[in-house]
Amino acid sequence: MKVPFLDLKAQYKSIGKKIKDRFEYIFENTAFILGPEVETFEKHFAEWIGVKYCLACNSGTSALHLALLANGIGKGDEVITVPNTFIATAEAISYTGAKPVFVDVDPDTLLMSPKQFEGAVTPKTKAVIPVHLFGQACDMAAINTIARANNIAVIEDACQAHGAEYAGQMLGSFGKAAAFSFYPGKNLGAYGEGGAMVTDDEQAYQRAKAFRDHGQTRKSEHTVIGYNYRMDSFQGAVLNVKLRSMKDYSNARRRHAQQYREQLSGLPIQLVDEENESKGVYHLFVIRTEHRDEMREYLGAMDIGTGIHYPKPVHLQKAYEHLEYRRGDFPVAEKAADEMVSLPMFPELTEDQVRYVCSCIRNFFKNNNADDLWIKTREEAVTV
Ligand SMILES: Cc1ncc(COP(=O)(O)O)c(C=O)c1O
């Protein structure tokens, strides 16, 4: 059996006809940029998330940048986020001229630790970006309480968390603004680059809308120096088709996650916990083991695709060496980066495929003397 890490072809088979029909309509009408497909998507996506405004753009990175710009973040400001994220979270902060300030993550969820966030607040802190990594919700109650007390704007990085909830409320609706990515492999993926900023704040929406399109507030009236962050109509069309099935896609991912949890129990691996109030959407299903690299090699030989999200935390990347962080600054994120592996996860995965992955992981530990590994992991857990 072969189990790819991600298979986008299976989904295309089920929706390809509808998408081609919409593409045909775009070709006939030659409305290639923004246009009705994008506007329809913005309306439905905002309704789905439960916010007033959605501004579709050309990537999750642009959406983060727009969210920060729209909230007045710039030079001289500090923005707190986590080092175990895709580098785009930090890049968007840097684009504005503000300084990214990293804080360590919770050892169980691997998401922003509210306590660490609180400890990093300075008079220069203007925003915080909790990252709902893997499609799981950060502790939004605690983060929002700290942010409110310190007059800090919360910008959610929901690029991996389409449809995930915290305390029954959709992620993306907790802060001043939120950013989503529609990169093809995301839970809601376009057939090219795509992203969206969402907000309840009309002023922030209008500002972001101008920045998205060269600072235009009216045709040929450029009130600020903006960007070309527009979404093209084909992406709007794909997203309109897929948005209708998001509930089914998320439920399928949750079922696979549950099967993984059941069939991997008792092994010397660590699973990533969800916050009590989180109803995640499992963009990634991540497990941890000190034998990560050997295990990946073994799974690869068994025709199973895996990934690492992410192997090097942002504070240790060369691009950020000017911030002068060192290995050891964020021990939880650094240890996790050495141990994490993402297993195959996409809605169309079959029960048989998940069973095969789990049995191969079981075999890996059996061949490598699971008892020894288990005792070692337990001993280390006790001494930490
Ligand atoms: C957590 C996170 N933030 C930001 C981004 C950036 O999104 P994009 O690749 O659409 O620019 C991604 C996507 O990879 C992401 O996973």
The ligand as a Tripos MOL2 file, in Angstrom:
@<TRIPOS>MOLECULE
LIG
   16    16     1     0     0
SMALL
NO_CHARGES

@<TRIPOS>ATOM
      1 C1          1.1080   29.2610   10.1610 C.3       1 LIG1
      2 C2          1.2410   29.8830    8.8090 C.ar      1 LIG1
      3 N1          1.3400   31.2170    8.7020 N.ar      1 LIG1
      4 C3          1.4390   31.8260    7.5050 C.ar      1 LIG1
      5 C4          1.4680   31.1100    6.3380 C.ar      1 LIG1
      6 C5          1.6350   31.8370    5.0220 C.3       1 LIG1
      7 O1          0.6630   31.5460    4.0930 O.3       1 LIG1
      8 P1          1.0100   31.5940    2.5130 P.3       1 LIG1
      9 O2          1.9000   30.4580    2.2090 O.co2     1 LIG1
     10 O3         -0.3340   31.4860    1.8570 O.co2     1 LIG1
     11 O4          1.6430   32.9180    2.2630 O.co2     1 LIG1
     12 C6          1.3530   29.7180    6.3940 C.ar      1 LIG1
     13 C7          1.3390   28.9070    5.1650 C.2       1 LIG1
     14 O5          2.1980   28.1490    4.8600 O.2       1 LIG1
     15 C8          1.2620   29.0840    7.6600 C.ar      1 LIG1
     16 O6          1.1860   27.7540    7.7540 O.3       1 LIG1
@<TRIPOS>BOND
     1     1     2 1
     2     2     3 ar
     3     2    15 ar
     4     3     4 ar
     5     4     5 ar
     6     5     6 1
     7     5    12 ar
     8     6     7 1
     9     7     8 1
    10     8     9 2
    11     8    10 1
    12     8    11 1
    13    12    13 1
    14    12    15 ar
    15    13    14 2
    16    15    16 1
@<TRIPOS>SUBSTRUCTURE
     1 LIG1         1 GROUP 0 **** ****
